[in-house]
């Protein structure tokens, strides 16, 4: 839990504008958020750091796997993985597809309510393709567009494709861009109706993270 008013003195702080470490002249925290020190407070709790201590900004993991497999079953781990991300200095994550998106949404609510530790989750929603447990290879164009619209309205920051056909990927990219969302692909060689990265780039995909 954050203390109500804290000053962190000493040590070194990373300056993102110059990309160098500078002497820390004092960081004010008010209810866990950065403050200015102008609050009318008589007694601040003070944390003093040594010259061997360094303060880093939070890191963003744009390919954050919460998915793990156990007993040949894939699921999203909402117990260990959030703590592991924090332990590595990561304070924001963009999941590399969500096996159980509703479960991930519940995790975010608990994190925001300080009920569970974990980084900020920039949701990607369910996979588009056979990596999703509920994916149907016979999905119609309308079904895919509706799926995109639904998760866009839920607040997804971007969408992930894995195990998708060229026809379905083209629809996904088109509808995602209409919702101002990006599409990331875990792609293949183009063999057996999979998608080759070069073809995906011509379709307008935003990122290719596996091939």
C-alpha positions as CSV (number, residue, x, y, z in Angstrom):
1,X,0.0,0.0,0.0
2,X,1.2,3.5,-0.8
3,X,1.7,5.9,2.1
4,X,-0.3,9.1,1.8
5,X,2.6,11.6,1.4
6,X,6.2,10.6,0.7
7,X,9.4,12.2,-0.5
8,X,12.1,10.1,-2.1
9,X,15.5,11.8,-1.7
10,X,18.9,10.8,-3.0
11,X,20.0,8.2,-5.5
12,X,19.9,8.6,-9.3
13,X,16.9,9.0,-11.5
14,X,16.7,8.3,-15.2
15,X,15.9,11.4,-17.3
16,X,13.9,10.3,-20.3
17,X,14.6,13.5,-22.2
18,X,18.4,13.2,-22.1
19,X,18.5,9.4,-21.6
20,X,21.0,9.8,-18.8
21,X,21.0,9.3,-15.1
22,X,20.8,12.5,-13.0
23,X,21.0,13.1,-9.3
24,X,17.6,12.8,-7.7
25,X,16.6,16.2,-6.2
26,X,13.4,14.8,-4.7
27,X,10.3,12.9,-5.9
28,X,7.0,13.7,-4.2
29,X,4.3,11.0,-4.0
30,X,0.8,11.7,-3.0
31,X,-1.5,8.7,-2.6
32,X,0.8,6.7,-4.9
33,X,0.9,9.3,-7.6
34,X,3.5,11.9,-8.5
35,X,2.9,15.2,-6.7
36,X,4.5,18.7,-6.7
37,X,5.4,19.1,-3.1
38,X,3.0,22.1,-3.0
39,X,0.5,20.3,-0.8
40,X,-0.1,21.8,2.6
41,X,1.3,18.9,4.5
42,X,3.4,19.2,7.7
43,X,4.7,15.7,8.0
44,X,6.0,13.9,4.9
45,X,7.4,10.4,5.1
46,X,10.9,10.5,3.7
47,X,12.8,7.7,2.0
48,X,16.5,8.4,1.6
49,X,18.4,6.6,-1.1
50,X,22.2,6.1,-1.4
51,X,24.4,6.7,-4.5
52,X,24.1,3.0,-5.3
53,X,20.3,3.3,-5.8
54,X,18.7,4.0,-9.2
55,X,15.1,5.0,-10.0
56,X,13.8,3.8,-13.4
57,X,10.6,4.7,-15.2
58,X,8.1,2.0,-15.6
59,X,8.7,-0.2,-18.7
60,X,6.1,-1.2,-21.3
61,X,6.0,-4.8,-22.5
62,X,4.3,-4.8,-25.9
63,X,4.4,-8.6,-26.2
64,X,3.3,-9.7,-22.8
65,X,2.4,-13.4,-22.5
66,X,0.0,-14.1,-19.6
67,X,-0.8,-17.4,-21.4
68,X,0.7,-20.5,-20.0
69,X,0.1,-24.2,-20.6
70,X,-0.5,-26.9,-18.0
71,X,-1.7,-30.5,-18.6
72,X,-1.9,-29.7,-22.3
73,X,-4.4,-26.9,-21.6
74,X,-3.7,-23.2,-22.3
75,X,-5.1,-20.5,-20.0
76,X,-4.2,-17.0,-18.8
77,X,-2.3,-16.9,-15.5
78,X,-3.5,-14.0,-13.4
79,X,-1.6,-15.0,-10.2
80,X,2.1,-15.4,-11.0
81,X,2.6,-13.5,-14.3
82,X,1.4,-10.1,-13.0
83,X,3.9,-10.3,-10.1
84,X,6.7,-11.4,-12.5
85,X,6.1,-8.4,-14.8
86,X,6.3,-6.0,-11.8
87,X,9.4,-7.7,-10.5
88,X,11.1,-7.0,-13.8
89,X,10.2,-3.3,-13.8
90,X,7.3,-3.6,-16.2
91,X,4.3,-1.4,-15.2
92,X,2.3,-1.6,-18.5
93,X,1.6,-4.7,-20.6
94,X,0.0,-5.3,-24.0
95,X,-1.0,-9.0,-23.9
96,X,0.1,-11.2,-26.8
97,X,-3.5,-12.3,-27.2
98,X,-5.9,-13.4,-24.5
99,X,-7.1,-16.9,-24.0
100,X,-9.6,-15.8,-21.4
101,X,-10.4,-12.2,-22.1
102,X,-13.1,-11.8,-19.5
103,X,-10.8,-13.2,-16.8
104,X,-8.1,-10.6,-17.9
105,X,-10.6,-7.8,-17.7
106,X,-11.5,-8.9,-14.1
107,X,-7.7,-8.9,-13.3
108,X,-7.4,-5.3,-14.5
109,X,-10.3,-4.2,-12.3
110,X,-8.7,-5.8,-9.3
111,X,-5.4,-4.2,-10.0
112,X,-7.0,-0.8,-10.4
113,X,-8.8,-1.3,-7.1
114,X,-5.5,-2.4,-5.4
115,X,-7.0,-5.8,-4.7
116,X,-4.2,-7.6,-6.6
117,X,-0.7,-6.6,-7.6
118,X,0.0,-6.3,-11.3
119,X,0.9,-3.9,-14.1
120,X,-1.5,-1.8,-16.2
121,X,-3.1,-4.0,-18.9
122,X,-3.6,-2.5,-22.3
123,X,-6.0,-5.2,-23.5
124,X,-5.7,-7.0,-26.8
125,X,-8.9,-9.0,-26.4
126,X,-9.2,-12.6,-27.7
127,X,-7.0,-14.0,-30.5
128,X,-8.3,-13.9,-34.0
129,X,-7.5,-17.3,-35.4
130,X,-7.2,-20.9,-34.2
131,X,-5.2,-19.8,-31.1
132,X,-8.6,-18.7,-29.7
133,X,-10.5,-21.5,-28.0
134,X,-13.8,-20.2,-29.4
135,X,-12.5,-19.6,-33.0
136,X,-14.5,-21.1,-35.8
137,X,-12.7,-21.5,-39.1
138,X,-16.1,-21.0,-40.8
139,X,-16.6,-17.5,-39.3
140,X,-18.4,-15.3,-41.8
141,X,-17.1,-11.8,-42.6
142,X,-19.9,-10.3,-40.6
143,X,-19.0,-12.4,-37.6
144,X,-15.4,-11.2,-37.6
145,X,-16.4,-7.6,-38.1
146,X,-18.9,-7.9,-35.2
147,X,-16.2,-9.5,-33.0
148,X,-13.8,-6.6,-33.7
149,X,-16.5,-4.0,-33.0
150,X,-17.4,-5.7,-29.7
151,X,-13.9,-5.7,-28.3
152,X,-13.2,-2.2,-29.6
153,X,-16.2,-0.9,-27.6
154,X,-14.9,-2.9,-24.6
155,X,-11.7,-0.8,-24.7
156,X,-9.2,-3.1,-26.4
157,X,-6.0,-1.2,-27.4
158,X,-5.1,-3.5,-30.3
159,X,-5.9,-6.9,-31.7
160,X,-3.8,-10.1,-32.2
161,X,-4.0,-12.7,-35.0
162,X,-2.6,-16.2,-34.7
163,X,-3.5,-19.2,-36.8
164,X,-5.6,-17.0,-39.1
165,X,-6.2,-17.5,-42.9
166,X,-5.5,-14.7,-45.4
167,X,-9.1,-14.1,-46.0
168,X,-9.9,-13.6,-42.4
169,X,-6.8,-11.5,-41.7
170,X,-7.8,-9.1,-44.5
171,X,-11.2,-8.6,-42.9
172,X,-9.7,-8.2,-39.4
173,X,-7.2,-5.6,-40.5
174,X,-9.9,-3.6,-42.4
175,X,-12.3,-3.6,-39.5
176,X,-9.7,-2.9,-36.8
177,X,-8.5,0.1,-38.7
178,X,-12.0,1.4,-39.0
179,X,-12.0,1.3,-35.2
180,X,-8.6,3.0,-35.1
181,X,-7.0,-0.2,-33.6
182,X,-3.8,-1.9,-34.7
183,X,-3.3,-5.5,-35.6
184,X,-0.4,-7.6,-34.6
185,X,0.3,-11.0,-36.3
186,X,1.9,-14.3,-35.2
187,X,2.2,-15.6,-38.8
188,X,3.5,-18.5,-40.8
189,X,5.0,-19.3,-44.2
190,X,1.9,-19.1,-46.4
191,X,1.8,-22.9,-46.6
192,X,-1.6,-24.6,-46.1
193,X,-3.6,-21.4,-46.3
194,X,-1.5,-19.7,-43.5
195,X,-0.3,-16.1,-43.9
196,X,3.1,-15.0,-45.0
197,X,4.4,-11.8,-43.5
198,X,5.0,-10.2,-46.9
199,X,1.3,-10.8,-47.8
200,X,0.2,-9.5,-44.4
201,X,2.2,-6.3,-44.9
202,X,0.5,-5.7,-48.3
203,X,-2.8,-6.1,-46.4
204,X,-1.8,-3.3,-44.0
205,X,-0.9,-5.2,-40.9
206,X,0.7,-3.0,-38.2
207,X,3.2,-5.4,-36.6
208,X,4.6,-8.9,-37.2
209,X,5.9,-10.3,-34.0
210,X,6.4,-14.0,-34.9
211,X,7.1,-15.7,-38.2
